[in-house]
Amino acid sequence: MEVVTVDASDQSADLYIANVLTKSDILVTGDYGLAALGLARGSAVLTPRGKVIRESDIEGLLEQRHFSARQRRGGLRTKGPRAFTNEDRERFQQKLTTLLQGMQENPDL
């Protein structure tokens, strides 16, 4: 295991992660900005709830994130994420297993 320390600026950790990702990596994140960077590097992207994020998804997800942020800046209170469930955990395990198996079968992907 390797421990990496980055500076305390706003996006340092995300930028470090994005710069070391390769097409043979699986990025697990709920941050759609980081997900977009991972997709641009060719990595597979999976949320902690087990949703695989694809290139075709990211634009809409980023637009929704921007819309929600504008509403919050305008004073509107938005709901946070729903509680994490056992179903979320199981879905994540299934999707991660599928991604890992796919990478073993097609190492050039």
Beta strands, then each sheet from edge to edge (+ up, - down):
strand 1: 26-28
strand 2: 44-46
strand 3: 52-53
sheet 1: 1+ 2+ 3-
end
